[in-house]
Amino acid sequence: LFHRPVKDNKLSGSPNFLVTQALVELLTEKGFRHQPSRDKEDTESKDVAPNTSSSPYYSPSHVGALELANALAACCLSGRLSSRHRQWAAQHLVQTLSTSERSNQFRPQTYADLAGDLRKCPTVKLEAHENRVVSSSWSIKGLLATSALDGTIRLWTLTKNTVSLMQTICFKVCEDSDKSTPTGDINLSPVRWSTSGGFLAVSQDKIINIYLVDGNQIHVKIQPSWVTTLTWADVQTPFLSKGNSRQAEFLLVGRLDGSIGCIEVTETSVSDTIELVHCQRKDVAVQCIAWYSEDKPIAVGYSDGKILLTTREPHNPEEPVIFDSFQESVTSLKWDPTGHLLLAVAREEMVKIWGRIGNAWIAVQTLFHSALVNTSAWCPLPGKGQDPRLMLAVGCQNGLVYVWTLPQGGTAISL
């Protein structure tokens, strides 16, 4: 038994193929620069007949260097081309990628799947809001909450085969139910579920709405300054509750003037805002807050790139710690699944992992990326075995997602 060598077929020797080769060589040598035009897109969309079915993932204006690289890669894998032509395709594929990276300093390269080549996952489209959706969040009980510029929050129940709207909540500007929500676009904050999934918090300007899911109650809390972030604890501390009632949960409120407040929420009442004076930094906007559990430190990220670590109780023997993390504003802080490592993100091309060594907090890891970081997330499962490791995903502005593994920290971090 032997494999017959692939011979040049008629396709590789045709004039059209020779012209294609010459065109590819020209593009790879000179570089391929594409600037999509909105006017061209509008013209092309008008020329398409209304009844003509076209792929929603492909547009002629999206064709660029990435598609050329995909075509050459397909030639490298083709069984219809000879080894000589496959080698030619491989050489020009490398040249195309290098040319694209050289031109990246003038135009950021995107690696997003604009042409829709990746395998599609099954999706369900929900249409309920009357304006643009701004956030969505899952609760521990499996409910989906969505908020939009129409000033409403929608609760959804999703099963394997059905999707249904459970409830629509209108944002309230005051406790008086007779007063309606203001007209026009209402820029609601992202929806925040409590740890137990029994409470929901959202804000707009200086107003906070706290919603009791089971009791269908809305509590309105007015703040002294513009609310910039809302945070519940990630993990509920196993304190004993009285009777069958759920234990109290605490909502942290970050504001534009650098102050932080705390609201205690139970099934029967919502307390007034308690000011955490020991956490305040005057005239430095709070951008984000991370809180692993109520008995663990609170991490606060500010607009000047600094991070504050403190506790909710003002009489804690440990003094608040402030350290420089970034030159730009801190956009996100997240504790790892064990509550010992802190992930810090800014509008930069790197993220930092902070850990406590002795009495000092040190950046134990600095992870660099090829573009500005847009989002990040820890894998919720901690590591196992003799050498446990954590997993971290970072999404960048150029469409790439980086997945990192790093040693799992404990109460003491070793470099």
Salt bridges, closest charged atoms under 4 A:
ASP8 OD2 - ARG84 NH2 3.00
ASP8 OD1 - HIS85 ND1 3.81
GLU127 OE2 - LYS125 NZ 3.35
ASP150 OD2 - HIS129 ND1 3.35
ASP150 OD2 - ARG154 NH2 3.63
ASP214 OD2 - LYS141 NZ 3.94
ASP214 OD2 - ARG246 NH1 3.94
GLU267 OE2 - ARG246 NH2 3.53
ASP272 OD1 - LYS221 NZ 3.44
GLU275 OE2 - ARG255 NH2 2.86
ASP304 OD2 - ARG281 NH2 2.83
GLU313 OE2 - ARG312 NH2 3.55
GLU318 OE1 - ARG356 NH1 3.39
ASP324 OD1 - LYS306 NZ 3.97
